[in-house]
């Protein structure tokens, strides 16, 4: 009888283990944000334009502070997807156009983080951008980040 109870208890524990493990694992802590700023060509006389990125910030495990960025948007050049990351005081965002005048073209924005609260809350970031495989490049600044908390 004791052996039957022990076997039944072990089977029940094994059946419940996935639920216990799942309950202890943290869920995705994505935060929806809007990054606003502007970009210019290296020769500022060539002009520039606004940055209005809709991004989701996803916490990344095991560093002092790191996030992954994913999103999409639309501007006067077409629709695009965004992917990137921020860590160690820097952010990199890759922009890939899916439609419009710049369809099939890819741009990378890399810059230094400006902190509102160090290693916790970004105020923005600024740096340089360039078209992958081309000589087109310039500067940018993201000076406003608004997130849903």
C-alpha positions as YAML, in Angstrom:
chain: A
units: angstrom
residues:
- id: 1
  name: UNK
  ca: [0.00, 0.00, 0.00]
- id: 2
  name: UNK
  ca: [2.80, 2.44, 0.92]
- id: 3
  name: UNK
  ca: [4.56, 1.57, -2.34]
- id: 4
  name: UNK
  ca: [1.37, 2.30, -4.34]
- id: 5
  name: UNK
  ca: [0.96, 5.68, -2.61]
- id: 6
  name: UNK
  ca: [4.61, 6.55, -3.27]
- id: 7
  name: UNK
  ca: [4.27, 5.62, -6.95]
- id: 8
  name: UNK
  ca: [1.04, 7.61, -7.28]
- id: 9
  name: UNK
  ca: [2.65, 10.62, -5.58]
- id: 10
  name: UNK
  ca: [5.68, 10.41, -7.89]
- id: 11
  name: UNK
  ca: [3.46, 10.20, -10.98]
- id: 12
  name: UNK
  ca: [1.39, 13.16, -9.80]
- id: 13
  name: UNK
  ca: [4.53, 15.20, -9.09]
- id: 14
  name: UNK
  ca: [5.93, 14.35, -12.53]
- id: 15
  name: UNK
  ca: [2.64, 15.37, -14.16]
- id: 16
  name: UNK
  ca: [2.60, 18.71, -12.31]
- id: 17
  name: UNK
  ca: [6.29, 19.52, -12.83]
- id: 18
  name: UNK
  ca: [5.79, 21.36, -16.16]
- id: 19
  name: UNK
  ca: [3.22, 23.63, -14.51]
- id: 20
  name: UNK
  ca: [5.49, 24.38, -11.55]
- id: 21
  name: UNK
  ca: [8.47, 25.11, -13.82]
- id: 22
  name: UNK
  ca: [6.30, 27.26, -16.10]
- id: 23
  name: UNK
  ca: [5.01, 29.26, -13.14]
- id: 24
  name: UNK
  ca: [8.57, 30.02, -12.04]
- id: 25
  name: UNK
  ca: [9.79, 31.17, -15.47]
- id: 26
  name: UNK
  ca: [9.43, 34.90, -16.11]
- id: 27
  name: UNK
  ca: [7.26, 35.97, -19.02]
- id: 28
  name: UNK
  ca: [8.27, 38.31, -21.79]
- id: 29
  name: UNK
  ca: [8.45, 41.79, -20.30]
- id: 30
  name: UNK
  ca: [8.01, 43.70, -23.56]
- id: 31
  name: UNK
  ca: [7.38, 47.42, -23.19]
- id: 32
  name: UNK
  ca: [5.95, 49.39, -26.12]
- id: 33
  name: UNK
  ca: [7.82, 52.63, -26.83]
- id: 34
  name: UNK
  ca: [8.01, 55.47, -29.32]
- id: 35
  name: UNK
  ca: [11.48, 56.80, -30.14]
- id: 36
  name: UNK
  ca: [11.44, 60.31, -31.65]
- id: 37
  name: UNK
  ca: [14.29, 62.37, -33.06]
- id: 38
  name: UNK
  ca: [15.83, 63.31, -36.38]
- id: 39
  name: UNK
  ca: [18.55, 62.35, -38.83]
- id: 40
  name: UNK
  ca: [20.78, 64.38, -41.16]
- id: 41
  name: UNK
  ca: [23.24, 63.53, -43.89]
- id: 42
  name: UNK
  ca: [26.94, 63.94, -43.06]
- id: 43
  name: UNK
  ca: [26.73, 67.08, -45.19]
- id: 44
  name: UNK
  ca: [23.82, 68.67, -43.31]
- id: 45
  name: UNK
  ca: [23.08, 70.93, -46.29]
- id: 46
  name: UNK
  ca: [21.63, 67.82, -47.98]
- id: 47
  name: UNK
  ca: [18.82, 67.81, -45.44]
- id: 48
  name: UNK
  ca: [17.43, 65.10, -43.22]
- id: 49
  name: UNK
  ca: [14.19, 63.98, -41.69]
- id: 50
  name: UNK
  ca: [12.31, 62.85, -38.60]
- id: 51
  name: UNK
  ca: [12.74, 59.62, -36.66]
- id: 52
  name: UNK
  ca: [9.46, 58.19, -35.35]
- id: 53
  name: UNK
  ca: [10.07, 54.56, -34.41]
- id: 54
  name: UNK
  ca: [7.48, 52.32, -32.75]
- id: 55
  name: UNK
  ca: [9.48, 49.72, -30.86]
- id: 56
  name: UNK
  ca: [8.98, 47.00, -28.29]
- id: 57
  name: UNK
  ca: [11.74, 46.75, -25.70]
- id: 58
  name: UNK
  ca: [12.46, 43.22, -24.49]
- id: 59
  name: UNK
  ca: [14.69, 42.64, -21.45]
- id: 60
  name: UNK
  ca: [17.69, 40.41, -22.15]
- id: 61
  name: UNK
  ca: [18.94, 37.99, -19.54]
- id: 62
  name: UNK
  ca: [22.03, 38.14, -17.52]
- id: 63
  name: UNK
  ca: [23.74, 41.47, -18.18]
- id: 64
  name: UNK
  ca: [23.91, 44.62, -16.09]
- id: 65
  name: UNK
  ca: [21.36, 46.17, -18.44]
- id: 66
  name: UNK
  ca: [20.43, 45.07, -21.95]
- id: 67
  name: UNK
  ca: [17.36, 45.16, -24.17]
- id: 68
  name: UNK
  ca: [16.37, 43.90, -27.60]
- id: 69
  name: UNK
  ca: [14.35, 46.18, -29.86]
- id: 70
  name: UNK
  ca: [11.76, 45.14, -32.46]
- id: 71
  name: UNK
  ca: [9.27, 47.21, -34.39]
- id: 72
  name: UNK
  ca: [8.06, 48.67, -37.63]
- id: 73
  name: UNK
  ca: [7.04, 51.95, -39.11]
- id: 74
  name: UNK
  ca: [6.27, 54.05, -42.14]
- id: 75
  name: UNK
  ca: [7.75, 57.28, -43.41]
- id: 76
  name: UNK
  ca: [7.78, 59.22, -46.68]
- id: 77
  name: UNK
  ca: [10.20, 56.63, -48.14]
- id: 78
  name: UNK
  ca: [8.08, 53.53, -47.41]
- id: 79
  name: UNK
  ca: [7.32, 50.93, -44.74]
- id: 80
  name: UNK
  ca: [10.12, 49.33, -42.76]
- id: 81
  name: UNK
  ca: [10.98, 46.88, -39.99]
- id: 82
  name: UNK
  ca: [13.30, 47.64, -37.08]
- id: 83
  name: UNK
  ca: [15.52, 45.28, -35.07]
- id: 84
  name: UNK
  ca: [18.28, 46.10, -32.68]
- id: 85
  name: UNK
  ca: [19.72, 46.02, -29.20]
- id: 86
  name: UNK
  ca: [21.07, 48.24, -26.47]
- id: 87
  name: UNK
  ca: [23.78, 47.26, -23.98]
- id: 88
  name: UNK
  ca: [27.03, 48.50, -22.51]
- id: 89
  name: UNK
  ca: [26.03, 52.14, -23.11]
- id: 90
  name: UNK
  ca: [25.32, 51.74, -26.84]
- id: 91
  name: UNK
  ca: [22.36, 51.01, -29.10]
- id: 92
  name: UNK
  ca: [22.28, 49.65, -32.63]
- id: 93
  name: UNK
  ca: [19.07, 49.69, -34.69]
- id: 94
  name: UNK
  ca: [18.77, 48.08, -38.13]
- id: 95
  name: UNK
  ca: [16.10, 49.50, -40.44]
- id: 96
  name: UNK
  ca: [14.98, 47.45, -43.47]
- id: 97
  name: UNK
  ca: [12.52, 48.88, -46.00]
- id: 98
  name: UNK
  ca: [9.83, 46.49, -47.28]
- id: 99
  name: UNK
  ca: [8.04, 48.91, -49.62]
- id: 100
  name: UNK
  ca: [8.22, 52.30, -51.23]
- id: 101
  name: UNK
  ca: [11.07, 54.28, -52.73]
- id: 102
  name: UNK
  ca: [13.70, 52.55, -50.53]
- id: 103
  name: UNK
  ca: [12.34, 48.98, -50.79]
- id: 104
  name: UNK
  ca: [15.12, 46.43, -50.23]
- id: 105
  name: UNK
  ca: [17.53, 48.93, -48.69]
- id: 106
  name: UNK
  ca: [18.99, 48.58, -45.20]
- id: 107
  name: UNK
  ca: [20.27, 51.20, -42.77]
- id: 108
  name: UNK
  ca: [22.08, 50.90, -39.45]
- id: 109
  name: UNK
  ca: [21.95, 53.45, -36.63]
- id: 110
  name: UNK
  ca: [24.61, 53.12, -33.90]
- id: 111
  name: UNK
  ca: [24.95, 55.50, -31.00]
- id: 112
  name: UNK
  ca: [25.79, 56.25, -27.40]
- id: 113
  name: UNK
  ca: [23.01, 56.11, -24.81]
- id: 114
  name: UNK
  ca: [22.05, 59.20, -22.86]
- id: 115
  name: UNK
  ca: [20.64, 58.10, -19.50]
- id: 116
  name: UNK
  ca: [17.70, 59.46, -17.55]
- id: 117
  name: UNK
  ca: [18.41, 56.91, -14.80]
- id: 118
  name: UNK
  ca: [21.78, 55.12, -15.28]
- id: 119
  name: UNK
  ca: [21.47, 51.45, -16.31]
- id: 120
  name: UNK
  ca: [17.68, 51.69, -15.99]
- id: 121
  name: UNK
  ca: [15.97, 54.32, -18.14]
- id: 122
  name: UNK
  ca: [17.24, 55.78, -21.41]
- id: 123
  name: UNK
  ca: [16.62, 59.45, -22.19]
- id: 124
  name: UNK
  ca: [17.77, 58.88, -25.78]
- id: 125
  name: UNK
  ca: [20.81, 58.08, -27.88]
- id: 126
  name: UNK
  ca: [22.79, 59.72, -30.65]
- id: 127
  name: UNK
  ca: [25.40, 58.70, -33.15]
- id: 128
  name: UNK
  ca: [25.85, 57.86, -36.81]
- id: 129
  name: UNK
  ca: [23.84, 56.02, -39.43]
- id: 130
  name: UNK
  ca: [24.79, 54.48, -42.75]
- id: 131
  name: UNK
  ca: [23.27, 52.54, -45.61]
- id: 132
  name: UNK
  ca: [24.59, 49.00, -45.70]
- id: 133
  name: UNK
  ca: [26.72, 48.44, -48.80]
- id: 134
  name: UNK
  ca: [26.60, 52.10, -49.86]
- id: 135
  name: UNK
  ca: [28.36, 55.33, -48.96]
- id: 136
  name: UNK
  ca: [25.21, 57.14, -47.79]
- id: 137
  name: UNK
  ca: [25.64, 58.15, -44.15]
- id: 138
  name: UNK
  ca: [25.01, 60.81, -41.56]
- id: 139
  name: UNK
  ca: [24.20, 61.64, -37.96]
- id: 140
  name: UNK
  ca: [21.10, 61.12, -35.86]
- id: 141
  name: UNK
  ca: [19.69, 61.84, -32.45]
- id: 142
  name: UNK
  ca: [16.82, 60.18, -30.60]
- id: 143
  name: UNK
  ca: [15.96, 62.79, -27.99]
- id: 144
  name: UNK
  ca: [12.57, 61.58, -26.80]
- id: 145
  name: UNK
  ca: [11.53, 58.10, -25.70]
- id: 146
  name: UNK
  ca: [7.98, 57.51, -24.47]
- id: 147
  name: UNK
  ca: [7.01, 54.08, -23.14]
- id: 148
  name: UNK
  ca: [3.79, 52.49, -21.90]
- id: 149
  name: UNK
  ca: [4.41, 51.26, -18.39]
...
